[in-house]
Amino acid sequence: MESTTCVIAGGGPAGIMLGLLLSRAGIAVTVLEKHADFLRDFRGDTVHASTIELLDELGLGNAFRKLPQTRLQNFQLPLPDGSTFLLGDFSTLKPPYNYVALIPQWDFLDFLVGVARREPSFAIRMNTEVTGLRLDGERVSGVHYREQDGMEGDIVADLVVACDGRHSILRDQAGLVPHEFNVPFDTWWFRLPRYPAEMGEVAAVVPQFGDRDVMLTLTREDFYQIAYFAEKGADARLRAEGIERFRQRIASMRPDFADRLDTLTSMDDLHLLDVRLNRLKTWHRIGLLCIGDAAHAMSPAGGVGINLAIQDAVAAATRLAVPLREVRLTDADLATVRRRRWMPTVVIQRLQRILHRVLFVPAFEGRRRGPPSLIVLLARYVPGFTALPARLVAFGPRPEHAPDFAQRAQTEPPPEKKTGAAAPV
């Protein structure tokens, strides 16, 4: 029977980062990922300043900066008169961590896996789906898995980490039930082409408010990634109305996109995200730990889900590496991870719920087409206010740092600065 020290279910940002960190501590890690590659329609493609700082500590920051990406330098909100105001200004943060990087998540994951594979104790198996927990009495002692060809097997491990997302199979099998919070919307993701004349550095993200709907546009290297928000449960109605009516909705909020909406040929070009906001009270049982979305599903409001998941992975590696290496991992060790990450999770989720209530719900009810006036006044007239939301988004309430055993010198020189017309960096 196969065995390892730590088996990680799920090759997302939390799972790969945890595998990389533990392998740098000399711990045998096996990551099981059910897909053949990472080329999927990811929704969260932001790498926050806290993660960029972490990559610098791991000696990977310069290499990461050479990947094709764009930089988000501030975020703004629209006003009913068509103007905008600055809500969060990343330029107020200390360089070089004064931006959020926009990069396709598959590129980011490929990058991390490539680095992790340099560690002799790291292994990743693609096309391998974790199907259940292996139990030894009350203790989780490994996982059952199934490969793409149907072959099944078991892996015995001292620790199983569930990084298998907000629909976590392992969490459910362990009897860990998250508390669900009400979410007023779902999100439909799609892409539109970006023309050569529109290329350039990304300075801001500005949402658009329509008639009972909201849209957010993220600028990629050669396309626009768009999130369309409408009231929860609207999918059947939107699909019944058809693609032409949907195009009209988008054109009313972004008239400049009217010349490319014919690239949306059917409603199948839209990818529904059933938005959830929840968290576990207990993140573990003996031999099992849940982190990332498996422990706390986040709303896309603020785009902080990836950041929070990676911070969970750093906290877990920092606290569990030594007891894992010395084969003395206890239930108390696992509990320290939840204790460390509980406050940031609760703070962010509370802020998201407030954002839902004051921004999204009034928009869906047709009562508001912009932010509350109090936020506008604070942003315009209180010195330093715009630095607060920028820091919260960029770093979170409790940023984690690479443990000593994982830190390395930079493996690449810094990228050359571009001159002339702004371009993706």
Rosetta blueprint (number, residue, H / E / L):
1 M L
2 E E
3 S E
4 T E
5 T E
6 C E
7 V E
8 I E
9 A E
10 G L
11 G L
12 G L
13 P H
14 A H
15 G H
16 I H
17 M H
18 L H
19 G H
20 L H
21 L H
22 L H
23 S H
24 R H
25 A L
26 G L
27 I L
28 A L
29 V E
30 T E
31 V E
32 L E
33 E L
34 K L
35 H L
36 A L
37 D L
38 F L
39 L L
40 R L
41 D L
42 F L
43 R L
44 G L
45 D L
46 T E
47 V E
48 H L
49 A H
50 S H
51 T H
52 I H
53 E H
54 L H
55 L H
56 D H
57 E H
58 L L
59 G L
60 L L
61 G H
62 N H
63 A H
64 F H
65 R H
66 K L
67 L L
68 P L
69 Q L
70 T E
71 R E
72 L E
73 Q L
74 N E
75 F E
76 Q E
77 L E
78 P E
79 L L
80 P L
81 D L
82 G L
83 S L
84 T E
85 F E
86 L E
87 L E
88 G E
89 D E
90 F H
91 S H
92 T H
93 L L
94 K L
95 P L
96 P L
97 Y L
98 N L
99 Y L
100 V E
101 A E
102 L E
103 I L
104 P L
105 Q H
106 W H
107 D H
108 F H
109 L H
110 D H
111 F H
112 L H
113 V H
114 G H
115 V H
116 A H
117 R L
118 R L
119 E L
120 P L
121 S L
122 F E
123 A E
124 I E
125 R E
126 M L
127 N L
128 T E
129 E E
130 V E
131 T E
132 G E
133 L E
134 R E
135 L E
136 D E
137 G L
138 E L
139 R E
140 V E
141 S E
142 G E
143 V E
144 H E
145 Y E
146 R E
147 E E
148 Q L
149 D L
150 G L
151 M L
152 E E
153 G E
154 D E
155 I E
156 V E
157 A E
158 D E
159 L E
160 V E
161 V E
162 A E
163 C L
164 D L
165 G L
166 R L
167 H L
168 S L
169 I H
170 L H
171 R H
172 D H
173 Q H
174 A L
175 G L
176 L L
177 V L
178 P L
179 H E
180 E E
181 F E
182 N L
183 V L
184 P L
185 F E
186 D E
187 T E
188 W E
189 W E
190 F E
191 R E
192 L E
193 P E
194 R L
195 Y L
196 P H
197 A H
198 E H
199 M L
200 G L
201 E L
202 V L
203 A L
204 A E
205 V E
206 V L
207 P L
208 Q E
209 F E
210 G L
211 D L
212 R L
213 D L
214 V E
215 M E
216 L E
217 T E
218 L E
219 T E
220 R L
221 E L
222 D L
223 F E
224 Y E
225 Q E
226 I E
227 A E
228 Y E
229 F E
230 A E
231 E E
232 K L
233 G L
234 A L
235 D H
236 A H
237 R H
238 L H
239 R H
240 A H
241 E H
242 G L
243 I H
244 E H
245 R H
246 F H
247 R H
248 Q H
249 R H
250 I H
251 A H
252 S H
253 M H
254 R L
255 P H
256 D H
257 F H
258 A H
259 D H
260 R H
261 L H
262 D H
263 T H
264 L L
265 T L
266 S L
267 M H
268 D H
269 D H
270 L L
271 H E
272 L E
273 L E
274 D L
275 V L
276 R L
277 L E
278 N E
279 R E
280 L L
281 K L
282 T L
283 W L
284 H E
285 R E
286 I L
287 G L
288 L E
289 L E
290 C E
291 I L
292 G H
293 D H
294 A H
295 A L
296 H L
297 A L
298 M L
299 S L
300 P L
301 A L
302 G L
303 G L
304 V L
305 G H
306 I H
307 N H
308 L H
309 A H
310 I H
311 Q H
312 D H
313 A H
314 V H
315 A H
316 A H
317 A H
318 T H
319 R H
320 L H
321 A H
322 V H
323 P H
324 L H
325 R H
326 E L
327 V L
328 R L
329 L L
330 T L
331 D H
332 A H
333 D H
334 L H
335 A H
336 T H
337 V H
338 R H
339 R H
340 R H
341 R H
342 W H
343 M H
344 P H
345 T H
346 V H
347 V H
348 I H
349 Q H
350 R H
351 L H
352 Q H
353 R H
354 I H
355 L H
356 H H
357 R H
358 V H
359 L H
360 F H
361 V H
362 P H
363 A H
364 F H
365 E L
366 G L
367 R L
368 R L
369 R L
370 G L
371 P L
372 P L
373 S H
374 L H
375 I H
376 V H
377 L H
378 L H
379 A H
380 R H
381 Y H
382 V L
383 P L
384 G L
385 F L
386 T L
387 A H
388 L H
389 P H
390 A H
391 R H
392 L H
393 V H
394 A H
395 F H
396 G L
397 P L
398 R L
399 P L
400 E L
401 H L
402 A L
403 P L
404 D H
405 F H
406 A H
407 Q L
408 R L
409 A L
410 Q L
411 T L
412 E L
413 P L
414 P L
415 P L
416 E L
417 K L
418 K L
419 T L
420 G L
421 A L
422 A L
423 A L
424 P L
425 V L
